[in-house]
Amino acid sequence: MAAPLLHTRLPGDAAASASAVKTLGASRTGISNMRALENDFFNSPPRKTVRFGGTVTEVLLKYKKGETNDFELLKNQLLDPDIKRLPWLNRSQTVVEEYLAFLGNLVSAQTVFLRPCLSMIASHFVPPRVIIKEGDVDVSDSEDEDDNLPANFDTCHRALQIIARYVPSTPWFLMPILVEKFPFVQKSERTLECYVHNLLRISVYFPTLRHEILELIIEKLLKLDVNASRQDIEDAEETATQTCGGTDSTEGLFNMDEDEETEHDTKAGPARLDQMVHPVAERLDILMSLVLSYMKDVCYVDGKVDNSKTKDLYRDLINIFDKLLLPTHASCHVQFFMFYLCSFKLGFAEAFLEHLWKKLQDPSNPAIIRQAAGNYIGSFLARAKFIPLITVKSCLDLLVNWLHIYLNNQDSGTKAFCDVALHGPFYSACQAVFYTFVFRHKQLLSGNLKEGLRYLQSLNFERIVMSQLNPLKVCLPSVVNFFAAITNKYQLVFCYTIIERNNRQMLPVIRSTAGGDSVQTCTNPLDTFFPFDPCVLKRSKKFIDPIYQIWEDMSAEELQEFKKPMKKEIVEDEDDDFLKGEVPQNDTVIGITPSSFDAHFRSPSSSVGSPPMLYMQPSPL
């Protein structure tokens, strides 16, 4: 007599097995129950069966006793990848529970199945794809926005936790799979959002993976960031605004059913207002806002900052910052995760500044890292509204004191001349001081003006500016011009003689282009960028704007004061910052031809937040 057929669905325990999976020779009642379950699960007869006697539980018991024949038959069937592709998520709760138990028993019996099971679960962390065919040709491959998607994600996370109870080393095996399964950055916004959301959920119940998960996410965000410059994003927004002429600039970006068009028009309005026109910026904005929301959820408990949790998250993020952000030149937005975290409590902002300060002054660090640390210090002090004036003054004291010590060591040396390659960190620190002073001078002088001036005079800017290292020649001309105008107004130091001499010494560089040779002057030899220039991502801005210091325009009285010793130039801009209002300029500022890098600083139609490059109109022939 032939042995009965056994369906290869493993139950959670022996009792469940006896009720859910029976042989064909069981009683009529058992057959009826089993058929009902099969109809729910497959809506058709089981795809795979194995011929041997007894239940799966009995097979496993035999295997423990050394009888391996039946188990080998079962294992050969389970090795078929189709067994892990069963459509189990959108089924009844009974079927889902049985399948979860099946996964638990499977990995507990043979850990060789652990990786395939984890891979199968991770593949469900993105919306399913619906492929429409005409004959043998795929004519459509679109996302299926399943209403049950959140519930499906919940079930997948339950599955991971069940497997982890059977195999405690599950997180160690899971991380490489999560890296492998991460969608390509050009995938749709929804796909990336769902996957990153699920990664962040995993970091909650597998805390040992949090550092690696955050590093993976930030690495992917950085790839998006460097492929979407601030200039490109703003140009796309401006073009869309001009093209649409006040109508919805994102028309057509939403996939809507025709019969639901009216409903979407009324309900999706706010979402459209938040949508970025630039496709890479749209992906970056969605993922950035997701990470910032996660950070707040982790650090806040009952509306208050949890010091312990925030400290743990800070440790993870500062290591990622050192590894990924500091060595990356001119990233625009990803670094705002540190800006946002530091706003939770002053102690974290001070810890961040101290960390950057150690990077800057440590001669064992590469010069490029030290210079980047200087850029971050200046931009952070200037832009972080949550940093009090006393902390700003403490940082200025540290920086200026270090600059004076540096000059002491160079005065009698053979390297006491202007050279970016030799003194890059020094110039970076100088620019951090100048940039912070330009942004914070009103606060430094508010209240008691005499006391404020006494403090600024104690910094002895004159010695730094007049030194043989000549920082005014290396720092960005825009920063130098603002610094010169403000220090001249308050008679702290007179910079214009030095600026004029530097301009006369500035040598042009001949650069070959497609249209012929062109004369170009290097206006940014230090390769400076300000990492916390205004955020232009619409969703992420909502997190940053309340804690962000914008550039305050000069009053009419101030402009009149600046007008006396200097010629003024009007640089117009619609939004923020240095690009708005009148910029003090020395009479002898020479023409500057923008380089490709300088385009980051001189957007005439945007609010990049950095000082503008200054150009002299060509004289008539």
C-alpha atoms as one frame of an Amber mdcrd trajectory, in Angstrom:
protein
   0.000   0.000   0.000   1.361   3.424  -0.932   2.347   5.792   1.837   0.083
   8.790   2.359   0.926  12.224   1.034   2.065  14.918   3.464   1.851  18.623
   2.727   5.015  20.497   3.629   3.704  23.164   5.937   5.348  22.980   9.317
   3.166  23.877  12.323   4.254  25.728  15.440   4.150  22.745  17.790   2.981
  19.151  17.909  -0.574  20.089  18.909  -0.952  22.549  16.072   0.573  20.026
  13.717  -1.930  17.351  14.696  -4.834  19.711  13.975  -3.515  21.497  10.895
  -1.574  18.920   8.907  -2.944  15.361   8.685  -2.381  12.424   6.465  -4.866
  11.426   3.798  -5.824   8.430   5.860  -7.208  10.575   8.705 -10.859  10.754
   9.708 -13.491  12.502   7.570 -13.666  15.377  10.058  -9.915  15.923   9.768
 -10.087  15.782   5.986 -12.851  18.399   5.962 -10.903  20.789   8.190  -7.770
  20.328   6.179  -9.528  20.997   2.875 -10.958  24.247   4.235  -7.500  25.376
   5.197  -6.044  24.387   1.832  -8.745  26.277  -0.035  -7.931  29.383   1.970
  -4.201  29.080   1.423  -3.868  27.989  -2.178  -7.352  28.092  -3.722  -6.046
  24.998  -5.474  -4.420  21.683  -4.564  -0.996  21.960  -2.900   1.798  22.547
  -5.361   4.318  20.187  -3.791   3.886  16.953  -1.870   6.269  14.311  -0.585
   5.440  10.589  -0.275   6.220   9.262   3.161   4.298   8.343   6.280   3.525
  10.373   9.396   3.360  14.067  10.207   6.179  16.603   9.903   6.564  16.635
  13.670   7.057  12.864  13.627   9.644  13.216  10.877  11.570  15.704  12.985
  11.395  13.413  16.011  12.754  10.545  13.910  15.534  12.799  12.690  16.575
  13.548  16.260  16.766   9.802  16.896  18.992   9.274  13.880  16.414   8.133
  11.307  17.170  10.510   8.440  15.451   8.943   5.402  12.115  10.707   5.700
  13.834  13.962   6.666  16.000  13.899   3.543  12.841  13.640   1.435  11.333
  16.579   3.275  14.536  18.627   2.985  14.818  18.077  -0.745  11.344  19.436
  -1.207  11.937  22.437   1.054  15.070  23.328  -0.888  12.787  24.200  -3.777
  12.705  28.037  -3.674   8.995  28.045  -4.463   8.247  26.892  -0.920   9.456
  30.268   0.343   7.543  32.196  -2.290   4.125  31.091  -1.196   1.605  33.966
  -1.207   1.187  33.937   2.534   0.846  37.592   3.495  -2.615  38.483   2.235
  -4.284  35.406   3.723  -6.487  34.764   6.686  -5.030  35.150  10.154  -5.094
  31.369  10.648  -2.968  30.791   7.580  -0.542  33.580   8.484  -0.063  32.175
  11.963   0.547  28.699  10.578   3.092  29.999   8.102   4.927  31.943  10.822
   5.072  28.747  12.866   6.328  26.949   9.769   9.206  29.412   9.445  10.092
  29.005  13.099  10.193  25.218  12.891  12.057  25.314   9.610  14.976  27.410
  10.852  15.078  25.595  14.187  15.313  22.211  12.456  17.972  23.251   9.947
  19.671  26.655  10.111  20.709  26.153   6.490  17.291  27.602   5.683  17.889
  30.754   7.738  19.354  32.903   4.961  16.707  32.004   2.347  13.935  32.725
   4.836  15.436  36.081   5.854  15.912  36.989   2.213  12.303  36.100   1.469
  11.057  38.325   4.323  13.295  41.238   3.302  11.940  41.050  -0.238   8.518
  42.007   1.168   9.816  45.313   2.598   8.921  47.115  -0.628   5.539  47.384
  -2.370   4.843  44.417  -4.664   5.091  44.882  -8.383   2.198  44.206 -10.735
   3.289  43.076 -14.186   0.756  43.311 -16.993   1.467  41.176 -20.032   0.218
  41.198 -23.561   1.089  37.787 -24.868   4.674  37.145 -23.873   5.577  40.842
 -23.626   5.610  42.797 -20.371   3.864  46.093 -21.084   3.667  47.406 -17.538
   5.634  47.090 -14.334   4.056  49.335 -11.747   3.762  49.435  -7.978   0.711
  47.934  -6.428  -0.411  50.268  -3.681  -1.934  47.572  -1.519  -4.235  48.816
   1.212  -2.860  46.030   3.402   0.745  47.168   3.007   1.185  48.398   6.634
  -0.323  45.171   7.969   1.954  43.142   5.696   4.988  45.001   6.996   3.865
  44.305  10.566   3.631  40.609   9.772   7.095  40.568   8.211   8.569  42.140
  11.339   6.770  39.543  13.453   8.329  36.861  11.288  11.822  38.234  11.879
  11.277  38.349  15.619   9.907  34.784  15.675  12.928  33.533  13.743  15.241
  35.435  16.093  13.727  33.576  19.058  14.743  30.285  17.468  18.088  31.507
  16.100  19.608  34.242  18.316  22.277  34.991  15.694  19.602  36.140  13.236
  20.706  39.840  13.272  24.217  38.833  12.246  22.868  36.971   9.193  20.233
  39.599   8.444  22.415  42.670   7.927  24.187  41.521   4.724  20.790  40.624
   3.290  19.418  44.084   4.090  22.390  45.637   2.309  21.901  43.381  -0.695
  18.167  44.038  -0.894  18.424  47.842  -0.637  16.660  49.203  -3.740  18.701
  51.032  -6.329  18.631  54.782  -5.623  16.866  55.408  -8.931  13.874  53.340
  -7.832  10.621  55.135  -7.110  10.210  57.329  -4.042   7.611  54.945  -2.610
   9.880  51.917  -2.923  12.782  53.690  -1.205  10.536  55.132   1.481   9.025
  51.746   2.377  12.391  50.012   2.521  14.043  52.695   4.662  10.993  52.776
   6.933  11.287  49.034   7.510  15.033  49.243   8.104  14.443  51.831  10.808
  11.808  49.582  12.400  14.299  46.723  12.480  16.782  48.958  14.293  14.278
  49.309  17.130  13.912  45.621  18.015  17.418  44.629  16.855  19.363  47.462
  18.526  22.690  45.784  17.767  22.028  46.557  14.096  21.142  50.226  14.541
  24.598  51.607  13.801  24.954  49.531  10.627  21.426  50.315   9.486  21.863
  54.061   9.991  25.207  53.954   8.218  23.636  52.108   5.284  20.780  54.610
   5.027  23.007  57.687   5.308  25.398  56.266   2.732  22.503  55.925   0.288
  21.252  59.416   1.139  24.707  60.793   0.458  24.703  59.262  -3.016  21.450
  61.056  -3.715  22.731  64.289  -2.179  25.879  64.571  -4.278  23.787  64.012
  -7.405  21.400  66.857  -6.609  23.264  70.114  -6.084  21.477  73.006  -4.466
  21.783  74.964  -7.701  20.158  72.185  -9.752  17.308  71.820  -7.262  16.564
  75.542  -7.221  16.821  75.825 -10.997  14.296  73.003 -11.372  11.898  74.671
  -8.936  12.246  78.040 -10.643  11.752  76.554 -14.105   8.646  74.679 -12.965
   7.219  77.833 -11.405   7.825  79.887 -14.541   6.474  77.166 -16.823   3.286
  76.562 -14.884   2.628  80.225 -14.158   1.056  79.744 -10.790  -0.648  76.442
 -11.528   0.236  73.214  -9.800   3.822  72.565 -10.904   3.596  68.888 -10.016
   0.666  68.177 -12.317   1.080  64.771 -13.862   3.563  63.466 -11.287   0.883
  61.477  -9.505  -0.467  58.261 -10.959  -4.200  58.512 -10.505  -7.100  56.404
 -11.639  -9.425  58.365 -13.858 -12.410  57.755 -11.645 -10.496  59.009  -8.612
  -9.055  62.132 -10.203 -11.439  64.524  -8.511 -10.890  62.935  -5.131  -7.130
  63.194  -5.470  -7.378  66.815  -6.545  -9.106  67.692  -3.291  -7.137  65.494
  -0.922  -3.613  65.588  -2.309  -3.174  69.355  -2.332  -0.779  69.668   0.649
   1.254  66.704  -0.579   1.716  68.373  -3.936   2.872  71.584  -2.308   5.595
  69.608  -0.548   6.717  67.781  -3.653  10.113  68.586  -5.148  10.287  69.003
  -8.909  13.814  67.636  -9.129  13.361  63.807  -9.048  16.527  63.087  -7.057
  15.698  65.864  -4.609  12.234  64.368  -4.166  13.703  61.013  -3.152  16.235
  62.679  -0.877  13.610  64.868   0.767  11.280  61.955   1.532  14.071  59.854
   3.032  15.607  62.760   4.960  12.271  63.641   6.558  11.819  59.967   7.435
  15.205  59.823   9.189  14.565  63.101  11.054  11.173  61.811  12.240  12.820
  58.598  13.418  15.418  60.559  15.375  12.744  62.533  17.171  10.765  59.382
  17.983  13.861  57.723  19.423  15.002  60.683  21.526  11.690  61.998  22.830
   9.714  60.112  25.461   6.421  61.656  26.584   7.376  64.936  24.971  10.732
  65.223  26.732  14.246  64.421  25.602  15.514  61.138  27.007  19.194  61.818
  27.734  20.249  58.187  27.697  18.582  57.338  24.384  19.758  60.563  22.762
  23.315  59.958  23.938  23.307  56.454  22.434  21.959  57.767  19.140  24.512
  60.591  19.162  27.348  58.075  19.518  26.096  56.141  16.503  25.598  59.225
  14.370  28.867  60.970  15.225  30.792  57.881  14.135  28.841  57.803  10.880
  29.441  61.530  10.474  33.202  61.027  10.792  33.219  58.108   8.382  30.892
  59.413   5.664  30.224  63.148   5.969  33.544  64.746   6.896  35.427  63.264
   3.920  32.611  64.178   1.485  33.057  67.531  -0.192  30.134  69.924  -0.606
  27.227  67.687   0.359  24.172  69.905   0.701  21.593  68.303   2.967  22.452
  64.971   4.565  24.551  66.606   7.309  21.441  68.264   8.700  20.760  65.078
  10.685  23.554  66.214  13.042  22.216  69.763  13.087  18.767  68.481  14.082
  20.043  66.061  16.725  22.150  68.775  18.364  19.077  70.976  18.711  17.504
  68.526  21.176  19.756  69.659  23.994  22.591  72.174  24.265  24.939  69.536
  25.656  24.888  67.659  22.345  25.598  70.830  20.368  28.564  71.549  22.618
  29.766  67.962  22.279  29.549  68.268  18.485  31.548  71.514  18.507  34.160
  69.992  20.798  34.409  66.978  18.512  34.974  69.206  15.469  37.445  71.338
  17.397  39.550  68.288  18.235  39.516  67.286  14.567  40.635  70.739  13.503
  43.557  71.144  15.887  44.871  67.573  15.709  47.907  67.579  13.374  47.664
  63.806  12.950  44.448  64.217  10.932  44.681  64.768   7.162  44.553  68.433
   6.180  41.344  67.921   4.194  39.577  66.564   7.294  40.846  69.428   9.437
  39.658  71.961   6.881  36.250  70.294   6.669  35.997  70.451  10.464  36.689
  74.180  10.275  33.937  74.610   7.678  31.491  72.765   9.917  32.425  74.812
  12.994  31.905  78.137  11.239  28.665  77.123   9.560  27.263  75.532  12.728
  28.057  78.535  14.942  26.566  80.903  12.379  23.394  78.975  11.616  22.344
  77.137  14.792  19.776  79.358  16.459  19.813  77.135  19.554  23.461  77.923
  20.363  23.577  80.711  22.974  25.915  83.674  22.700  28.094  82.474  25.568
  28.874  79.276  23.633  29.621  81.291  20.492  32.067  83.465  22.429  33.718
  80.416  23.997  34.256  78.898  20.553  35.600  82.162  19.152  38.012  82.360
  22.073  39.278  78.839  21.359  39.644  79.416  17.643  41.281  82.830  17.881
  43.659  81.713  20.607  44.703  78.745  18.463  45.269  81.086  15.500  47.544
  83.322  17.590  49.516  80.323  18.842  49.841  79.112  15.247  51.184  82.521
  14.218  53.633  82.482  17.129  55.034  79.215  15.832  55.308  80.509  12.263
  56.670  84.013  12.736  60.305  82.976  12.895  59.991  79.954  10.614  60.793
  79.423   6.979  57.145  78.692   6.119  55.759  82.071   7.179  54.162  82.896
   3.836  50.761  82.478   2.196  50.385  78.875   1.059  47.170  76.876   1.236
  49.002  73.561   0.989  51.099  74.391   4.068  48.533  76.199   6.197  45.134
  74.890   5.069  43.758  74.215   8.579  44.872  77.700   9.688  42.975  79.371
   6.849  39.950  77.185   7.496  39.931  78.291  11.135  40.308  81.928  10.040
  37.334  81.650   7.743  35.290  79.987  10.497  36.048  82.979  12.724  35.261
  85.539   9.999  32.044  83.754   8.987  30.831  83.429  12.585  31.665  87.069
  13.259  29.708  88.239  10.199  26.616  86.322  11.324  26.840  86.978  15.046
  28.314  90.487  15.284  24.937  92.060  16.117  24.468  89.702  19.052  28.054
  90.200  20.177  27.513  93.968  20.239  23.929  94.029  21.511  23.178  95.212
  25.008  26.334  96.904  26.233  28.081  98.169  23.077  31.215  99.266  24.911
  31.621  95.870  26.542  30.967  94.116  23.233  33.603  96.205  21.460  36.062
  95.525  24.262  35.537  91.798  23.799  36.021  91.995  20.022  39.149  94.100
  20.442  40.545  91.437  22.786  40.374  88.931  19.931  43.039  91.000  18.137
  41.796  90.438  14.611  44.410  92.900  13.386  47.318  90.586  14.093  45.622
  87.717  12.244  44.735  89.860   9.240  48.138  91.550   9.041  50.157  88.371
   9.464  52.482  87.099   6.755  50.148  84.143   6.204  47.640  86.683   4.809
  44.300  84.873   5.386  42.333  87.565   3.511  43.954  86.353   0.307  42.807
  82.754   0.787  39.346  83.061   2.347  36.302  83.480   0.122  36.142  87.040
  -1.253  32.497  87.298  -0.239  33.261  86.488   3.392  36.292  88.772   3.335
  34.252  91.710   2.012  31.579  91.389   4.687  34.195  90.947   7.387  36.115
  93.973   6.126  33.024  96.175   6.015  31.830  95.291   9.511  35.258  95.502
  11.179  35.859  98.808   9.411  32.577 100.215  10.709  33.490  99.384  14.298
  37.167 100.289  13.775  38.369  96.844  14.787  40.740  96.397  11.865  41.185
  98.059   8.483  41.325  95.387   5.795  41.041  97.309   2.556  44.709  98.074
   2.051  45.477  94.363   2.279  42.543  93.432   0.030  43.719  95.926  -2.595
  47.266  94.565  -2.473  45.996  90.987  -2.744  43.857  91.883  -5.741  46.831
  93.346  -7.561  48.794  90.158  -6.908  46.034  87.802  -8.000  47.258  85.940
 -11.067  44.870  84.613 -13.726  44.853  80.963 -14.711  44.621  79.988 -18.389
  42.177  77.125 -18.780  41.442  75.396 -22.082  37.761  74.950 -22.909  35.739
  73.725 -25.852  35.337  77.292 -27.063  39.013  78.131 -26.689  41.290  79.225
 -23.881  39.714  81.241 -21.100  41.215  83.318 -18.326  40.028  82.235 -14.919
  41.003  83.311 -11.439  40.839  80.856  -8.560  38.510  82.484  -6.052  38.263
  79.539  -3.695  41.753  78.078  -3.236  40.718  76.622   0.109  37.873  74.639
  -1.505  35.523  76.052   1.090  31.888  75.135   1.450  29.379  75.942   4.166
  27.659  72.666   5.104  24.705  74.284   6.850  23.630  76.653   4.119  19.830
  76.862   3.916  17.970  73.618   3.362  15.906  73.740   0.168  14.118  70.404
   0.602  10.488  71.255   1.329   9.630  68.487   3.794  12.943  68.529   5.622
  12.818  72.322   5.967   9.898  71.939   8.355  12.216  70.202  10.819  15.102
  72.637  10.345  13.526  76.090   9.947  12.440  76.573  13.599  16.033  76.066
  14.798  17.791  77.800  11.903  19.371  81.253  11.862  18.759  83.073   8.592
  20.819  86.025   7.434  19.396  89.282   8.785  19.361  92.082   6.241  21.153
  95.283   7.107  18.994  98.231   8.084  18.959 101.467   6.101  21.062 103.147
   8.763  23.667 100.391   8.607  23.799 100.621   4.852  24.449 104.332   5.080
  27.298 103.661   7.482  28.800 101.116   5.116  28.274 103.446   2.181  30.695
 106.067   3.438  34.002 104.247   3.006  32.870 101.789   0.365  31.063 101.513
  -2.921  27.913  99.475  -2.659  26.536  96.857  -4.977  22.998  95.558  -4.930
  22.575  91.817  -5.179  18.935  90.823  -5.289  17.424  87.575  -4.163  13.967
  86.399  -3.305  14.592  84.413  -0.152  17.341  84.227   2.415  20.563  85.517
   3.225  23.704  87.057   1.986  22.278  87.174  -1.513  19.685  89.728  -0.466
  20.213  93.387   0.124  23.252  95.576  -0.368  26.689  94.111  -0.065  29.602
  96.318   1.033  32.383  96.237  -1.489  35.799  97.796  -1.725  36.361 100.206
  -4.591  39.261  98.150  -5.836  37.697  94.709  -5.963  38.810  93.201  -9.269
  36.758  91.104 -11.632  36.436  87.459 -10.690  35.618  84.799 -13.233  33.535
  82.083 -11.590  34.884  78.579 -11.497  32.728  75.483 -11.610  32.950  75.163
  -7.846  32.038  78.796  -7.275  28.665  78.197  -8.888  27.691  76.674  -5.554
  28.082  80.071  -3.902  26.670  82.533  -6.377  23.185  81.514  -7.402  21.492
  84.754  -8.506  18.045  83.177  -8.257  18.338  81.248  -5.037  19.065  81.480
  -1.346  22.173  79.427  -0.911  22.966  81.332   2.249  26.631  81.875   1.555
  28.050  85.275   0.659  27.853  86.079  -3.038  30.837  86.308  -5.286  31.510
  89.924  -6.232  32.152  90.929  -9.821  33.283  94.194 -11.294  31.524  95.227
 -14.478  33.964  95.222 -17.420  35.168  98.698 -18.343  34.167 100.033 -21.763
  36.748  99.704 -24.510
